[in-house]
Amino acid sequence: MSVLLHNLSREREMENVHLAVEEEDIYSGYNDYNPTFDSEELENDVGFQQAVRTSHGRRPPMTAKFPGTAIGARPLATAFGARIPLASSMGRPMTGAVQDGAARPMTAVRAAGYTSSLTRGSTFDPLGQSKGPAPPLEGKNEDTPEEKIKILEKKVNDLIEESCMAQSIGALQLALEKAKEAGRKERALVRQREQSGNAEHINLDLTYSVLLNLANQYANNEMYPEALNSYQVIVKNKMFSNAGRLKVNMANIYVKQKSYPKAIKFYRMALDQISNAHKELRIKIMQDIGVVFVRMGQYSDAITSFEHIMSESPNIKTGFNLILCYYAIGDRERMKKAFQKLISVPLGIDDEDKYISSNDDNDSNMVIEAIKNDKLHQMERNLKVLAEKYIMTAAKLIAPAIETSFATGFDWCVDIVKSSQYIELANDLEINKAITYLRQKDFNQAVETLKTFEKKDSRVKSAAATNLSFLYFLEKDYDQADRYADLAMTADRYNPAALINKGNTVFVKQDYEKAAEFYKEALRNDSSCTEALYNLGLTYKKLNRLDEALDCFLKLHAILRNSAQVMYQLANLYELLEDPQQAIEWLIQVLSVTHTDPQALAKLGELYDSEGDKSQAFQYYYESFRYYPSNIDVIEWLGAYYIETQFCEKAIQFFERATLIQPTQVKWQLMVASCYRRSGNYQKALETYKDIHRKFPENVECLRFLVRLCTDMGLNEVQEYATKLKKVEKMKEIREQRVKSGRESSSRGRREGSAGSAVSQPESQQTSPLLDSGRDSAHSSSTKGERLSAKMRSLPGSNEPYEASSPKEIDASYVDPLGPQMERPKTGAKRRVEDDDFADEELGDDLLPE
């Protein structure tokens, strides 16, 4: 303890001792330290801590108690542990100075960084995490008027955005509701501003946006009066700048309402309020004015507008409209000039050569690949296709009108096109010339025109040969069709239309396997070729490969969802696969597309009849009869149904119609007489039988019933008819003996006799073999022996007075009720479907364009 006190006293004595510093000390100054920057010792600085806690820091600076110094100094540490006072550069008292008679111990100067020892009472926490999370931010007070206005403005903007998004997805009603709600919120916002005294700070842009969106949504929902009122509010408000442009929107609404004079008035008002600096907008408005004049039939005024546009800023659409106007007034020379202007309109697109790589530079090739199918190139292609469409349509329109003959007019158009940037359209115009010959029924000229392309380049040659093959196929000149199909395939092996034509020519020669190969190749070249897929399905059906045919038509149905032909083929295939329920389902889908197709209705009735559902069968058969009352099979079934259900009076009208359709068939007239007899109207039955006897005097059944009726009614004519009956029966026996002897002689002359051969007889002389067994039975007024069997479709009963015809099955294919059809390519859903019907080719722009 004494040692410790001795050392402490020695240390205090040394504080007042100033050691002489050697002048040549090369390390002098390295330990100089300004305590102002010693932030780590501030916790132990009593003066600093007292200044922080109290107002001690506002007192005048204290002087050091060391003798001989004006300000407090901090001793400078030396190698011997002594310290030399160093004046503070800040003029503040040194933290190491003696305060209140006590000096605090000094610490060594340390470098920046971590230390192994911690300050007493502290832990290592460089990020200050021990202090806990920061206090939450003070929330805004939403009760203030400014905050309420800001929140309401945000709601209005959100509603406008939601309305526009709903319109973009097609939810027009929802878009209108959001627009109305935004209008209500905006009016509430204006009232709130006025109440808070900020009426001068009304957001005009927000009001304009709300009104414009509301007007647009009214127009989209076809609420035109409301839309016009909303636009009028904007236009009349002088505070909205450039609101006059909205008169274009109002004019568009008047056009939809077909108020053309008002539309022109508002277009012109909008035109007056738009400066010349907006040239493109003015051109579009003038184009709308010209279109409205065309709809009004004022072609001269329309020509004035279109000519001004073509002189200021020519474009393809206006040039085409100008040609139409000249065509309407019949001005040949101006049509020619307008056509020349049309083909000289610059499209402003780059040449296609820039998309073709011409060197081995990988970087440039990658750039070309990137831009080859980008949005800009697609837009350029669409613009070029549109221009070609307008030029082709204009040429086809004016060619017959600008010269004395359409051929001369086409030649003039071809010459003009050849000298323009659309030189590749000249060949297409030549093909259209051939099509025009076809429409005029001049097939020879059409063929001659198409034959001129045989020496042209491969693309044009293939198109012409394809059309020639198609024409010869329609004319059933299958050899020529096959020849030109081969020529088209030689010129362009990847032409699917040529392959289809070739497959069709092989199909008609019943070489179905080879036809299927051509159809498959066409599908490999163009997987979307529906004609090839349809014909392949028909080919598989001919080959009895029903599952593969079903697969083809199911794929085709996925592409052509509303094609009645495809759905009928599917129904027919399911019927062949003995799945009548699926067949019924597909036929119902056919009727959903073609509601009035009598053949589909009759087929559906037949399927229900085979399933035993007579009521459904009757419904569809009767619908088929309503739409096409000349189908003899439907008439026969309906008559048999009424006889079977004991409504003979209703069956009479159907058999009378059958008599009108087939007046030479005696069985329908006999059925009419039989229905009268079954219903108890014997007098009418007798008159009908007499009328039949006058038309068919050798009919045995008619004479037998005349004898029966005359006997029952006690008429004197019974003997006359009995004599005639015996004479006819004797003639019949002689005829049968001749037939029998003829059969015997023919069988002896053959090595293998055909016992089943029969010689046909006139229907008026044929007799039912079932009549002889019941002819001599006791006669009664009842008709027990004349009931029809429900299973016999041809209507004969066991004792019916007419020849039993063989059951007639309704064909699985559609048949045109107006007569046989020429084979032609598949065109549309309303066309009848036949099993042997071919879709010869997809014509595209080669033949018969729309």
Phi, psi and omega in degrees: 000320178294326178294318181296317179294324179295318180294322181293317178295324179294325182291321180293322178295325183287340179294331181267004180261128179254112179278144178286133181267130179294137184290332185259024179285111184286348180258010183292144178091345181291332182260008176296137187214130177266116185292349179299326183270004180274081183284342183284339183260008182294332178296328182267359180275108185295318180298317180294316181295323179291324178294326179290317186282329185235189176270019182299328184291347181270001179281163178297150181297142182270149176266154181288153180266012176277135180291145175086006180233147180272330180230161179295135178235157179252129184299145178271123183288141176238180181293340180267005177090353178284160182234135179254127181299135179238124182296143178282132179288345182264353180076007180266153180299141181291143178290338179272001182289160180281123179236133180058033175079005181227134178254140181270153180294145178271157177245160179288152176285128182242152175284163179293144179140194182265155176240158181282337180254142181262153175292143183299133177081006181236157177240163180286111182211075184295333183265000178069031183285339182291344181282353180088173181292155179293147179297146181297152179293145180288121183293151179285149178274106184279000181276351180286149181300324181297317180293321178297320180294319179297317180297318180293321177298319179295321178296320180296315179297320178296320179294321177297317180295318178296322178297316180294321178294320178297322177296323183295333179263004176092003178275076188291322181293318177296320178299319179294319179297318178295321179295320178295318179295321177298323177296318179296317179296322182292321177294321176296324178296318180296318179297321181293322176297318180296321179292327181275001178081018180248038183296332181286347180260027179296136182277097182293326179297321179293318178298318179298317181297318181295313182293319180294317179296320179297317179296318179297319181290325173299316180294320179295328179270013177060028173263074191293319178299317179296320179296317179297322178296319180294318177297322182295323178299319181290316186294323184282345180278113183288347181284342179269121179278146179060024178288343180298338178297334182292351175294339173296317178296320178295321178295321178298322178295319178296327177294318178296328177277000181063027173266074189295320178299318178296322180299315179296320179301313182287326175300317181291324176296319177294322180296324180291332184267001179253127184287166180292346179293333179265069186295316184296319179294320178297322179296318180295321179293320178295325177295320176297321178299317179297320180295320179296321176298323177297318180294332177278353182081009179267078187291329180295315177296321178296320179299321179300315180294314183293322179295321178297319179295316181294334177277330182270307184213082185294142174215164187296315185295317179293321177298321178293317178298324179295320177298319179299320180293317177296324178294323181294326180266356174074033180267101186294311185296317180289334173297317179297315180296319180294324178294321177295322176294323182298315183281351178261004179291125179287134180273340179070031179241156182281163178287149180292344183295337183288345178267007179252123180287131185242002179218182182262016180286114184295323182296314180293324178295321178295322177295318180296318179296326182290323184265358185296326183230033179278179185298322182294316179294322177297320178296320178296317179296317180297321179295320179292319178297318179296318179297316179296323179297315180295320181293316179297316180295318179296319180296316179295331181284314188271344184304314178287346188260336187274344179229177182290332177229153183291332179296317178295320178296320177296320180297321178296315179297320180297317180297319180294318182293323180297331181269011182245186179284353180255045186298332182289346179281348183298317179295322178295325176294323177297319178295321176294331174298317177297323179294323177297321174300320179297318180294334176271011178064022178260078187292326182296315178295324178297316180295318180297320179296318180291328181292339179293346182272000183296336182256009179276187180293167191297322183295312181292321179298318180296318180296315181295316180295324177298316179293322177296318178298320179296317180297314180294329178293320177296326179277004179062025171266080191291334178292313177294322178299319179293322181296312182285334173295319176296320179296319179295322179291325178294320180289324181209098182292340183264016178275108184295328180296320178296319180294323178294316178299320177296317177298324179293320179294327177285326181298316183292342174271007176064025172264077190290326180297315180292322178298319179298324179295320179293320178295321178296319179295322177297322178290326177293326178283328180214099185292344179264012181282099184290329180296317179297319181293321178296312181292328177295321176297319177296322180295316178297326178292322176295326179278003181063026174263075192292324180295318178293322176297319178298320179297319179298313184286331174293319175297319181294325178294328177293333179272313181251086188293331187247026180274115179293326179300312182296315181294325178293321178297322177296317178298318179296321179294318178295328175293318177294330177275009176061044174235078187295330181295316177296322178299319179297317180300316181291325177293326176296322176294324176300317181290336176290338179265313179243093189290337189245025181280112185292326181291320177295319178297317179295320179296321178294321175297321179296319180294318177295324178295320178292335177274356178089007180266088186291325183294315177293321178299316179298320181300312183286324176296320181291322176297319177298321179294324180296319182278333180215088187279019181243008178279110188294328179292319178294318179299318181297318182292318181295320177297317179295324180296318180291325177294319181294326180268014174065032173245069186293328180299322179287334179289337185298318184296327179288319180288331175293322176295320177298325177296322178292325182285318181236077184292341181272355179269114185288338187295328180291322178290324176295324178293324177297313179297321179296321178295320176298319181292320180294325181278359177090004180268077187290326180296316178293325177295318180297317178297322180293316179297321178297319179296321178295320181295326177294324181279324182232078187293343182258012180281119186290317183299318180299316180294322180296317180286332174296317178298316182295314182294318180295324179293314181293326183269357177068039180269150181285348183282358185297321181293322180297314182288328178294319178297316178297322181296317179297319181296317181293321180294324178294319177297325180293319179295319179297318181295322180292323177296321177297318180296318181296316179294323177297322179293319181295318180294322179290327179290327178289331180278357180248152177288318178239106182291149178251097184288343184268002181288148182219150177260126182288147179239160173299142185297333180289343182251000179278154181221152180280131179293347181277353183279328186296324184290333183252008186289322184269003180288162182296135183269141175218164181287346178286164185237042181298321183281003185245011180289143179276144172281137182292342183271349185264117182282340185267005169079353182283140173260189183291332180230031182288147186273044174201167184290136178280116178273154181291147179300137180253116178278137175288130185295151183286349183252164173287143175230131179293120182293344182274358179137175180294147181253149172286141178296132182209164182290157177295127185244312185202180187286342183273358183277146177294146181256133176234150181297327183261018183276134183249145166263095194297317181193157171274115192288321179059227180261015180268327185209138175049061177289161180291000000 
